[in-house]
Amino acid sequence: MNKIVIIVLCLFTASVYGQKENAKDAFLEKWSNSKDYLIAIAEAMPEDKYAYAPTEREMNFGAQLLHMRGNMLWLGNTYFSSKGFDRNSLSQNIPEGKEAIISALKKSFDDVYILVDESPSESLKETVSFFAGPKSKLQILNLLQDHLTHHRGQIIVYLNLNNVIPPDYSGW
């Protein structure tokens, strides 16, 4: 009987201490894992397939990655930095080739991580102007992750259509 009590107590303690204390910490943990997963996907696609798109109306693999990067930079800098962001800058010095795109993606993930990490947790309650109406900064964080997940799902299909085995999913 004592063993059961100890096991239950250990499981309860592990689950309580294993959870993040606030939304910011939970986001940062997920963001780091999302970075690792997306980079593994980007590395899995052969460079000669970075121009692959399943249909004419869809972005190719490399363009999908750059689109995700642009969204990270725009949302991260617009809502978590005092310097703001000029979206026109995305059309300048566009990374070309697998290695350059992956390097730019890593930097964008790291930049957003730093911006969010340096923001006070209380700031996530703040309401900001957004083209879809007023949103909290917490909603902006959710949008950052959701947008990434949406496009990551698309490029996993691109891998499969090219007989490239996607990396195993890594969530939390």
N, CA and C atoms as an extended XYZ file, in Angstrom:
516
Properties=species:S:1:pos:R:3:atomname:S:1:resname:S:1:resid:I:1 pbc="F F F"
N         0.824       -1.201        0.000 N   MET     1
C         0.000        0.000        0.000 CA  MET     1
C         0.862        1.255        0.000 C   MET     1
N         1.929        1.248        0.814 N   ASN     2
C         2.813        2.414        0.869 CA  ASN     2
C         3.460        2.694       -0.473 C   ASN     2
N         3.772        1.628       -1.231 N   LYS     3
C         4.379        1.803       -2.551 CA  LYS     3
C         3.433        2.534       -3.487 C   LYS     3
N         2.154        2.212       -3.419 N   ILE     4
C         1.159        2.860       -4.272 CA  ILE     4
C         1.057        4.341       -3.929 C   ILE     4
N         1.035        4.665       -2.672 N   VAL     5
C         0.962        6.063       -2.241 CA  VAL     5
C         2.190        6.826       -2.733 C   VAL     5
N         3.350        6.224       -2.599 N   ILE     6
C         4.590        6.884       -3.032 CA  ILE     6
C         4.579        7.092       -4.547 C   ILE     6
N         4.132        6.085       -5.295 N   ILE     7
C         4.073        6.204       -6.753 CA  ILE     7
C         3.111        7.313       -7.160 C   ILE     7
N         1.932        7.333       -6.570 N   VAL     8
C         0.942        8.371       -6.885 CA  VAL     8
C         1.495        9.751       -6.533 C   VAL     8
N         2.115        9.880       -5.389 N   LEU     9
C         2.699       11.149       -4.972 CA  LEU     9
C         3.788       11.590       -5.940 C   LEU     9
N         4.629       10.678       -6.375 N   CYS    10
C         5.693       11.000       -7.333 CA  CYS    10
C         5.107       11.449       -8.668 C   CYS    10
N         4.097       10.738       -9.158 N   LEU    11
C         3.464       11.114      -10.418 CA  LEU    11
C         2.809       12.486      -10.320 C   LEU    11
N         2.129       12.746       -9.219 N   PHE    12
C         1.489       14.042       -9.017 CA  PHE    12
C         2.537       15.152       -8.976 C   PHE    12
N         3.586       14.951       -8.222 N   THR    13
C         4.643       15.953       -8.093 CA  THR    13
C         5.313       16.216       -9.434 C   THR    13
N         5.589       15.152      -10.179 N   ALA    14
C         6.240       15.310      -11.486 CA  ALA    14
C         5.357       16.089      -12.447 C   ALA    14
N         4.044       15.813      -12.416 N   SER    15
C         3.162       16.528      -13.343 CA  SER    15
C         3.025       17.992      -12.950 C   SER    15
N         2.993       18.299      -11.688 N   VAL    16
C         2.876       19.688      -11.240 CA  VAL    16
C         4.147       20.463      -11.571 C   VAL    16
N         5.305       19.885      -11.256 N   TYR    17
C         6.561       20.588      -11.498 CA  TYR    17
C         6.995       20.528      -12.950 C   TYR    17
N         6.449       19.594      -13.717 N   GLY    18
C         6.791       19.480      -15.124 CA  GLY    18
C         6.083       20.509      -15.988 C   GLY    18
N         5.031       21.139      -15.450 N   GLN    19
C         4.283       22.125      -16.206 CA  GLN    19
C         4.913       23.501      -16.054 C   GLN    19
N         4.770       24.292      -17.082 N   LYS    20
C         5.304       25.646      -17.046 CA  LYS    20
C         4.393       26.530      -16.199 C   LYS    20
N         5.012       27.495      -15.543 N   GLU    21
C         4.271       28.351      -14.630 CA  GLU    21
C         3.395       29.374      -15.342 C   GLU    21
N         3.772       29.759      -16.557 N   ASN    22
C         2.992       30.782      -17.243 CA  ASN    22
C         2.993       30.545      -18.747 C   ASN    22
N         2.144       31.288      -19.430 N   ALA    23
C         1.969       31.115      -20.876 CA  ALA    23
C         3.254       31.427      -21.637 C   ALA    23
N         4.008       32.396      -21.172 N   LYS    24
C         5.243       32.761      -21.869 CA  LYS    24
C         6.236       31.608      -21.837 C   LYS    24
N         6.440       31.023      -20.673 N   ASP    25
C         7.375       29.903      -20.564 CA  ASP    25
C         6.905       28.707      -21.394 C   ASP    25
N         5.604       28.466      -21.393 N   ALA    26
C         5.054       27.366      -22.196 CA  ALA    26
C         5.298       27.633      -23.676 C   ALA    26
N         5.075       28.876      -24.119 N   PHE    27
C         5.326       29.227      -25.515 CA  PHE    27
C         6.791       29.028      -25.869 C   PHE    27
N         7.686       29.514      -25.021 N   LEU    28
C         9.119       29.432      -25.325 CA  LEU    28
C         9.586       27.979      -25.443 C   LEU    28
N         9.062       27.118      -24.588 N   GLU    29
C         9.412       25.698      -24.691 CA  GLU    29
C         8.913       25.131      -26.019 C   GLU    29
N         7.660       25.403      -26.350 N   LYS    30
C         7.075       24.912      -27.600 CA  LYS    30
C         7.799       25.515      -28.797 C   LYS    30
N         8.155       26.777      -28.709 N   TRP    31
C         8.843       27.468      -29.805 CA  TRP    31
C        10.188       26.800      -30.106 C   TRP    31
N        10.922       26.452      -29.062 N   SER    32
C        12.216       25.780      -29.245 CA  SER    32
C        12.031       24.422      -29.919 C   SER    32
N        11.030       23.686      -29.500 N   ASN    33
C        10.762       22.386      -30.110 CA  ASN    33
C        10.268       22.537      -31.547 C   ASN    33
N         9.484       23.582      -31.806 N   SER    34
C         9.023       23.847      -33.173 CA  SER    34
C        10.199       24.168      -34.086 C   SER    34
N        11.144       24.911      -33.551 N   LYS    35
C        12.355       25.235      -34.323 CA  LYS    35
C        13.066       23.944      -34.717 C   LYS    35
N        13.327       23.096      -33.739 N   ASP    36
C        14.048       21.848      -34.022 CA  ASP    36
C        13.309       21.008      -35.055 C   ASP    36
N        11.997       20.936      -34.930 N   TYR    37
C        11.200       20.120      -35.840 CA  TYR    37
C        11.205       20.696      -37.253 C   TYR    37
N        10.994       22.002      -37.377 N   LEU    38
C        10.978       22.606      -38.709 CA  LEU    38
C        12.351       22.517      -39.370 C   LEU    38
N        13.404       22.723      -38.616 N   ILE    39
C        14.743       22.631      -39.189 CA  ILE    39
C        15.008       21.204      -39.667 C   ILE    39
N        14.575       20.211      -38.913 N   ALA    40
C        14.741       18.814      -39.336 CA  ALA    40
C        13.984       18.553      -40.644 C   ALA    40
N        12.804       19.140      -40.786 N   ILE    41
C        12.019       19.001      -42.014 CA  ILE    41
C        12.745       19.686      -43.166 C   ILE    41
N        13.233       20.892      -42.925 N   ALA    42
C        13.947       21.637      -43.966 CA  ALA    42
C        15.214       20.903      -44.401 C   ALA    42
N        15.892       20.291      -43.462 N   GLU    43
C        17.121       19.552      -43.785 CA  GLU    43
C        16.820       18.254      -44.531 C   GLU    43
N        15.641       17.672      -44.279 N   ALA    44
C        15.295       16.405      -44.922 CA  ALA    44
C        15.066       16.557      -46.429 C   ALA    44
N        14.563       17.702      -46.854 N   MET    45
C        14.273       17.892      -48.281 CA  MET    45
C        15.578       18.122      -49.033 C   MET    45
N        15.819       17.342      -50.090 N   PRO    46
C        17.024       17.583      -50.898 CA  PRO    46
C        16.992       18.987      -51.509 C   PRO    46
N        18.157       19.587      -51.639 N   GLU    47
C        18.221       20.962      -52.148 CA  GLU    47
C        17.570       21.103      -53.519 C   GLU    47
N        17.703       20.107      -54.367 N   ASP    48
C        17.121       20.208      -55.710 CA  ASP    48
C        15.594       20.163      -55.694 C   ASP    48
N        15.011       19.881      -54.532 N   LYS    49
C        13.545       19.859      -54.404 CA  LYS    49
C        13.014       21.113      -53.705 C   LYS    49
N        13.870       22.057      -53.377 N   TYR    50
C        13.413       23.283      -52.730 CA  TYR    50
C        12.517       24.114      -53.652 C   TYR    50
N        12.595       23.879      -54.948 N   ALA    51
C        11.738       24.582      -55.903 CA  ALA    51
C        10.459       23.804      -56.194 C   ALA    51
N        10.264       22.680      -55.525 N   TYR    52
C         9.097       21.838      -55.773 CA  TYR    52
C         7.833       22.456      -55.180 C   TYR    52
N         6.771       22.467      -55.986 N   ALA    53
C         5.422       22.834      -55.530 CA  ALA    53
C         4.458       21.844      -56.177 C   ALA    53
N         3.524       21.291      -55.410 N   PRO    54
C         2.620       20.289      -55.970 CA  PRO    54
C         1.672       20.836      -57.038 C   PRO    54
N         1.338       22.119      -56.962 N   THR    55
C         0.492       22.748      -57.980 CA  THR    55
C         1.029       24.154      -58.255 C   THR    55
N         0.592       24.720      -59.345 N   GLU    56
C         1.045       26.065      -59.716 CA  GLU    56
C         0.590       27.137      -58.732 C   GLU    56
N        -0.527       26.922      -58.081 N   ARG    57
C        -1.060       27.960      -57.185 CA  ARG    57
C        -0.434       27.942      -55.793 C   ARG    57
N         0.403       26.946      -55.505 N   GLU    58
C         1.020       26.846      -54.183 CA  GLU    58
C         2.469       27.325      -54.212 C   GLU    58
N         2.935       27.807      -53.073 N   MET    59
C         4.336       28.192      -52.949 CA  MET    59
C         5.201       26.938      -52.999 C   MET    59
N         6.394       27.088      -53.531 N   ASN    60
C         7.302       25.947      -53.516 CA  ASN    60
C         7.857       25.748      -52.104 C   ASN    60
N         8.587       24.661      -51.909 N   PHE    61
C         9.083       24.297      -50.585 CA  PHE    61
C         9.910       25.422      -49.962 C   PHE    61
N        10.875       25.938      -50.711 N   GLY    62
C        11.722       27.020      -50.193 CA  GLY    62
C        10.924       28.271      -49.884 C   GLY    62
N         9.978       28.605      -50.761 N   ALA    63
C         9.144       29.793      -50.540 CA  ALA    63
C         8.275       29.629      -49.294 C   ALA    63
N         7.808       28.411      -49.031 N   GLN    64
C         7.027       28.153      -47.810 CA  GLN    64
C         7.881       28.479      -46.579 C   GLN    64
N         9.133       28.008      -46.591 N   LEU    65
C        10.022       28.269      -45.453 CA  LEU    65
C        10.268       29.765      -45.280 C   LEU    65
N        10.482       30.457      -46.391 N   LEU    66
C        10.712       31.905      -46.315 CA  LEU    66
C         9.452       32.648      -45.864 C   LEU    66
N         8.300       32.141      -46.259 N   HIS    67
C         7.034       32.736      -45.816 CA  HIS    67
C         6.882       32.590      -44.294 C   HIS    67
N         7.213       31.406      -43.775 N   MET    68
C         7.154       31.193      -42.325 CA  MET    68
C         8.124       32.136      -41.622 C   MET    68
N         9.319       32.260      -42.177 N   ARG    69
C        10.327       33.162      -41.615 CA  ARG    69
C         9.805       34.600      -41.587 C   ARG    69
N         9.213       35.038      -42.680 N   GLY    70
C         8.690       36.399      -42.767 CA  GLY    70
C         7.604       36.668      -41.741 C   GLY    70
N         6.729       35.690      -41.544 N   ASN    71
C         5.665       35.850      -40.559 CA  ASN    71
C         6.233       35.947      -39.154 C   ASN    71
N         7.244       35.130      -38.865 N   MET    72
C         7.896       35.190      -37.549 CA  MET    72
C         8.487       36.576      -37.312 C   MET    72
N         9.227       37.056      -38.298 N   LEU    73
C         9.884       38.358      -38.154 CA  LEU    73
C         8.860       39.478      -38.006 C   LEU    73
N         7.812       39.427      -38.813 N   TRP    74
C         6.783       40.470      -38.768 CA  TRP    74
C         6.075       40.484      -37.411 C   TRP    74
N         5.521       39.350      -36.998 N   LEU    75
C         4.775       39.319      -35.736 CA  LEU    75
C         5.688       39.542      -34.536 C   LEU    75
N         6.848       38.899      -34.535 N   GLY    76
C         7.767       39.044      -33.408 CA  GLY    76
C         8.223       40.474      -33.210 C   GLY    76
N         8.656       41.103      -34.292 N   ASN    77
C         9.173       42.469      -34.182 CA  ASN    77
C         8.071       43.513      -34.034 C   ASN    77
N         6.936       43.286      -34.654 N   THR    78
C         5.848       44.260      -34.566 CA  THR    78
C         5.234       44.297      -33.173 C   THR    78
N         5.091       43.133      -32.556 N   TYR    79
C         4.344       43.075      -31.300 CA  TYR    79
C         5.192       42.817      -30.052 C   TYR    79
N         6.467       42.506      -30.242 N   PHE    80
C         7.313       42.231      -29.073 CA  PHE    80
C         8.619       43.018      -29.086 C   PHE    80
N         8.667       44.041      -29.913 N   SER    81
C         9.861       44.879      -29.995 CA  SER    81
C         9.430       46.328      -30.127 C   SER    81
N        10.217       47.204      -29.583 N   SER    82
C         9.901       48.633      -29.689 CA  SER    82
C        10.331       49.196      -31.039 C   SER    82
N        11.168       48.479      -31.758 N   LYS    83
C        11.665       49.017      -33.030 CA  LYS    83
C        10.705       48.800      -34.197 C   LYS    83
N         9.734       47.896      -34.052 N   GLY    84
C         8.783       47.665      -35.132 CA  GLY    84
C         9.406       46.865      -36.260 C   GLY    84
N         8.679       46.801      -37.386 N   PHE    85
C         9.160       45.987      -38.498 CA  PHE    85
C         8.631       46.524      -39.818 C   PHE    85
N         9.515       46.641      -40.778 N   ASP    86
C         9.149       47.048      -42.131 CA  ASP    86
C         9.013       45.787      -42.980 C   ASP    86
N         7.788       45.427      -43.327 N   ARG    87
C         7.552       44.190      -44.089 CA  ARG    87
C         8.210       44.227      -45.455 C   ARG    87
N         8.476       45.421      -45.970 N   ASN    88
C         9.165       45.525      -47.262 CA  ASN    88
C        10.585       44.983      -47.191 C   ASN    88
N        11.151       44.936      -45.985 N   SER    89
C        12.510       44.414      -45.831 CA  SER    89
C        12.598       42.936      -46.207 C   SER    89
N        11.462       42.239      -46.200 N   LEU    90
C        11.470       40.822      -46.545 CA  LEU    90
C        11.790       40.583      -48.022 C   LEU    90
N        11.579       41.600      -48.841 N   SER    91
C        11.868       41.459      -50.274 CA  SER    91
C        13.310       41.849      -50.611 C   SER    91
N        14.089       42.160      -49.593 N   GLN    92
C        15.499       42.518      -49.792 CA  GLN    92
C        16.377       41.409      -49.228 C   GLN    92
N        17.485       41.151      -49.873 N   ASN    93
C        18.443       40.134      -49.411 CA  ASN    93
C        17.766       38.801      -49.095 C   ASN    93
N        16.993       38.311      -50.025 N   ILE    94
C        16.270       37.058      -49.843 CA  ILE    94
C        17.270       35.896      -49.856 C   ILE    94
N        17.261       35.085      -48.796 N   PRO    95
C        18.177       33.937      -48.772 CA  PRO    95
C        17.880       32.993      -49.940 C   PRO    95
N        18.931       32.515      -50.571 N   GLU    96
C        18.779       31.577      -51.683 CA  GLU    96
C        19.553       30.308      -51.384 C   GLU    96
N        18.951       29.188      -51.699 N   GLY    97
C        19.589       27.899      -51.480 CA  GLY    97
C        19.240       27.335      -50.113 C   GLY    97
N        19.310       26.040      -50.033 N   LYS    98
C        18.914       25.313      -48.823 CA  LYS    98
C        19.657       25.812      -47.585 C   LYS    98
N        20.964       25.889      -47.660 N   GLU    99
C        21.760       26.266      -46.496 CA  GLU    99
C        21.429       27.677      -45.997 C   GLU    99
N        21.298       28.613      -46.924 N   ALA   100
C        20.996       29.999      -46.551 CA  ALA   100
C        19.594       30.126      -45.967 C   ALA   100
N        18.646       29.392      -46.529 N   ILE   101
C        17.269       29.435      -46.019 CA  ILE   101
C        17.211       28.856      -44.614 C   ILE   101
N        17.871       27.727      -44.403 N   ILE   102
C        17.868       27.109      -43.071 CA  ILE   102
C        18.542       28.028      -42.059 C   ILE   102
N        19.633       28.641      -42.443 N   SER   103
C        20.324       29.574      -41.544 CA  SER   103
C        19.425       30.754      -41.177 C   SER   103
N        18.725       31.305      -42.163 N   ALA   104
C        17.815       32.431      -41.923 CA  ALA   104
C        16.646       32.007      -41.030 C   ALA   104
N        16.143       30.792      -41.238 N   LEU   105
C        15.060       30.275      -40.394 CA  LEU   105
C        15.504       30.164      -38.939 C   LEU   105
N        16.683       29.593      -38.726 N   LYS   106
C        17.202       29.445      -37.367 CA  LYS   106
C        17.313       30.809      -36.686 C   LYS   106
N        17.838       31.781      -37.412 N   LYS   107
C        18.000       33.122      -36.845 CA  LYS   107
C        16.648       33.740      -36.500 C   LYS   107
N        15.664       33.549      -37.348 N   SER   108
C        14.328       34.094      -37.087 CA  SER   108
C        13.713       33.470      -35.838 C   SER   108
N        13.827       32.166      -35.712 N   PHE   109
C        13.339       31.500      -34.499 CA  PHE   109
C        14.033       32.080      -33.269 C   PHE   109
N        15.358       32.210      -33.354 N   ASP   110
C        16.125       32.723      -32.217 CA  ASP   110
C        15.748       34.162      -31.891 C   ASP   110
N        15.550       34.980      -32.927 N   ASP   111
C        15.171       36.382      -32.707 CA  ASP   111
C        13.828       36.482      -31.991 C   ASP   111
N        12.856       35.702      -32.447 N   VAL   112
C        11.532       35.724      -31.809 CA  VAL   112
C        11.643       35.219      -30.369 C   VAL   112
N        12.412       34.174      -30.168 N   TYR   113
C        12.591       33.641      -28.815 CA  TYR   113
C        13.099       34.737      -27.877 C   TYR   113
N        14.125       35.446      -28.305 N   ILE   114
C        14.715       36.503      -27.473 CA  ILE   114
C        13.699       37.612      -27.211 C   ILE   114
N        12.983       38.041      -28.256 N   LEU   115
C        11.998       39.117      -28.081 CA  LEU   115
C        10.913       38.731      -27.074 C   LEU   115
N        10.413       37.516      -27.187 N   VAL   116
C         9.353       37.069      -26.275 CA  VAL   116
C         9.922       36.861      -24.878 C   VAL   116
N        11.097       36.263      -24.791 N   ASP   117
C        11.722       36.011      -23.497 CA  ASP   117
C        11.964       37.311      -22.730 C   ASP   117
N        12.329       38.360      -23.447 N   GLU   118
C        12.610       39.643      -22.793 CA  GLU   118
C        11.350       40.433      -22.470 C   GLU   118
N        10.201       39.997      -22.948 N   SER   119
C         8.933       40.671      -22.655 CA  SER   119
C         8.417       40.206      -21.303 C   SER   119
N         7.933       41.120      -20.490 N   PRO   120
C         7.355       40.696      -19.206 CA  PRO   120
C         6.120       39.809      -19.445 C   PRO   120
N         5.958       38.796      -18.634 N   SER   121
C         4.811       37.886      -18.778 CA  SER   121
C         3.485       38.641      -18.742 C   SER   121
N         3.429       39.682      -17.908 N   GLU   122
C         2.178       40.457      -17.789 CA  GLU   122
C         1.807       41.133      -19.107 C   GLU   122
N         2.794       41.392      -19.967 N   SER   123
C         2.516       42.096      -21.220 CA  SER   123
C         1.654       41.257      -22.160 C   SER   123
N         1.565       39.951      -21.926 N   LEU   124
C         0.745       39.101      -22.789 CA  LEU   124
C        -0.737       39.424      -22.668 C   LEU   124
N        -1.115       40.117      -21.613 N   LYS   125
C        -2.513       40.527      -21.432 CA  LYS   125
C        -2.834       41.796      -22.213 C   LYS   125
N        -1.807       42.515      -22.637 N   GLU   126
C        -2.015       43.781      -23.359 CA  GLU   126
C        -2.743       43.538      -24.677 C   GLU   126
N        -3.625       44.482      -25.014 N   THR   127
C        -4.325       44.431      -26.292 CA  THR   127
C        -3.569       45.286      -27.291 C   THR   127
N        -3.393       44.742      -28.499 N   VAL   128
C        -2.686       45.452      -29.563 CA  VAL   128
C        -3.589       45.546      -30.787 C   VAL   128
N        -3.290       46.497      -31.640 N   SER   129
C        -4.024       46.627      -32.902 CA  SER   129
C        -3.525       45.565      -33.862 C   SER   129
N        -4.469       44.914      -34.511 N   PHE   130
C        -4.136       43.877      -35.470 CA  PHE   130
C        -5.112       44.000      -36.624 C   PHE   130
N        -4.715       43.601      -37.832 N   PHE   131
C        -5.596       43.794      -38.984 CA  PHE   131
C        -6.919       43.043      -38.839 C   PHE   131
N        -6.953       41.997      -38.021 N   ALA   132
C        -8.187       41.243      -37.794 CA  ALA   132
C        -8.932       41.738      -36.558 C   ALA   132
N        -8.560       42.919      -36.069 N   GLY   133
C        -9.194       43.486      -34.886 CA  GLY   133
C        -8.269       43.406      -33.693 C   GLY   133
N        -8.645       44.045      -32.599 N   PRO   134
C        -7.801       44.050      -31.405 CA  PRO   134
C        -7.539       42.622      -30.910 C   PRO   134
N        -6.290       42.359      -30.563 N   LYS   135
C        -5.882       41.043      -30.062 CA  LYS   135
C        -4.947       41.231      -28.877 C   LYS   135
N        -4.923       40.251      -27.998 N   SER   136
C        -3.944       40.293      -26.914 CA  SER   136
C        -2.610       39.789      -27.461 C   SER   136
N        -1.549       40.140      -26.769 N   LYS   137
C        -0.245       39.639      -27.190 CA  LYS   137
C        -0.188       38.115      -27.059 C   LYS   137
N        -0.934       37.561      -26.127 N   LEU   138
C        -1.012       36.109      -26.025 CA  LEU   138
C        -1.622       35.520      -27.296 C   LEU   138
N        -2.635       36.175      -27.838 N   GLN   139
C        -3.216       35.716      -29.089 CA  GLN   139
C        -2.203       35.815      -30.231 C   GLN   139
N        -1.349       36.811      -30.202 N   ILE   140
C        -0.307       36.943      -31.226 CA  ILE   140
C         0.662       35.762      -31.114 C   ILE   140
N         1.024       35.374      -29.892 N   LEU   141
C         1.887       34.203      -29.718 CA  LEU   141
C         1.206       32.951      -30.280 C   LEU   141
N        -0.084       32.810      -30.000 N   ASN   142
C        -0.814       31.658      -30.531 CA  ASN   142
C        -0.829       31.687      -32.058 C   ASN   142
N        -0.977       32.865      -32.632 N   LEU   143
C        -0.957       33.001      -34.086 CA  LEU   143
C         0.414       32.633      -34.653 C   LEU   143
N         1.471       33.072      -33.999 N   LEU   144
C         2.825       32.705      -34.436 CA  LEU   144
C         2.953       31.192      -34.558 C   LEU   144
N         2.543       30.481      -33.514 N   GLN   145
C         2.670       29.023      -33.508 CA  GLN   145
C         1.702       28.382      -34.491 C   GLN   145
N         0.477       28.885      -34.556 N   ASP   146
C        -0.530       28.295      -35.431 CA  ASP   146
C        -0.142       28.447      -36.901 C   ASP   146
N         0.359       29.605      -37.275 N   HIS   147
C         0.783       29.851      -38.654 CA  HIS   147
C         1.918       28.905      -39.036 C   HIS   147
N         2.841       28.750      -38.126 N   LEU   148
C         3.967       27.845      -38.342 CA  LEU   148
C         3.470       26.409      -38.532 C   LEU   148
N         2.560       25.986      -37.685 N   THR   149
C         2.016       24.630      -37.759 CA  THR   149
C         1.287       24.410      -39.083 C   THR   149
N         0.520       25.392      -39.505 N   HIS   150
C        -0.229       25.314      -40.763 CA  HIS   150
C         0.715       25.049      -41.938 C   HIS   150
N         1.732       25.865      -42.072 N   HIS   151
C         2.641       25.718      -43.209 CA  HIS   151
C         3.572       24.513      -43.058 C   HIS   151
N         3.910       24.173      -41.837 N   ARG   152
C         4.724       22.984      -41.618 CA  ARG   152
C         3.968       21.742      -42.098 C   ARG   152
N         2.669       21.706      -41.834 N   GLY   153
C         1.854       20.593      -42.328 CA  GLY   153
C         1.879       20.507      -43.847 C   GLY   153
N         1.838       21.659      -44.493 N   GLN   154
C         1.892       21.667      -45.954 CA  GLN   154
C         3.209       21.091      -46.472 C   GLN   154
N         4.318       21.506      -45.873 N   ILE   155
C         5.595       21.046      -46.414 CA  ILE   155
C         5.898       19.592      -46.042 C   ILE   155
N         5.260       19.080      -45.011 N   ILE   156
C         5.382       17.645      -44.735 CA  ILE   156
C         4.761       16.860      -45.898 C   ILE   156
N         3.658       17.375      -46.432 N   VAL   157
C         3.062       16.752      -47.617 CA  VAL   157
C         4.040       16.825      -48.791 C   VAL   157
N         4.726       17.951      -48.955 N   TYR   158
C         5.718       18.084      -50.027 CA  TYR   158
C         6.800       17.001      -49.892 C   TYR   158
N         7.254       16.762      -48.661 N   LEU   159
C         8.248       15.708      -48.450 CA  LEU   159
C         7.682       14.368      -48.920 C   LEU   159
N         6.489       14.038      -48.459 N   ASN   160
C         5.883       12.761      -48.817 CA  ASN   160
C         5.677       12.614      -50.317 C   ASN   160
N         5.290       13.688      -50.994 N   LEU   161
C         5.091       13.637      -52.438 CA  LEU   161
C         6.408       13.414      -53.187 C   LEU   161
N         7.510       13.682      -52.514 N   ASN   162
C         8.837       13.472      -53.107 CA  ASN   162
C         9.535       12.239      -52.528 C   ASN   162
N         8.752       11.378      -51.887 N   ASN   163
C         9.279       10.139      -51.295 CA  ASN   163
C        10.398       10.393      -50.298 C   ASN   163
N        10.296       11.502      -49.581 N   VAL   164
C        11.235       11.816      -48.507 CA  VAL   164
C        10.493       11.540      -47.197 C   VAL   164
N        11.066       10.712      -46.372 N   ILE   165
C        10.423       10.374      -45.104 CA  ILE   165
C        10.573       11.549      -44.148 C   ILE   165
N         9.445       12.108      -43.683 N   PRO   166
C         9.519       13.236      -42.759 CA  PRO   166
C        10.128       12.807      -41.419 C   PRO   166
N        10.786       13.732      -40.746 N   PRO   167
C        11.282       13.418      -39.400 CA  PRO   167
C        10.116       13.091      -38.478 C   PRO   167
N        10.390       12.306      -37.469 N   ASP   168
C         9.371       12.005      -36.479 CA  ASP   168
C         8.897       13.301      -35.816 C   ASP   168
N         7.613       13.353      -35.514 N   TYR   169
C         7.039       14.524      -34.877 CA  TYR   169
C         7.669       14.732      -33.497 C   TYR   169
N         7.964       15.972      -33.221 N   SER   170
C         8.414       16.328      -31.870 CA  SER   170
C         7.532       17.468      -31.389 C   SER   170
N         6.733       17.214      -30.406 N   GLY   171
C         5.803       18.223      -29.892 CA  GLY   171
C         6.391       18.984      -28.746 C   GLY   171
N         5.797       18.849      -27.602 N   TRP   172
C         6.242       19.585      -26.437 CA  TRP   172
C         7.599       19.111      -26.027 C   TRP   172
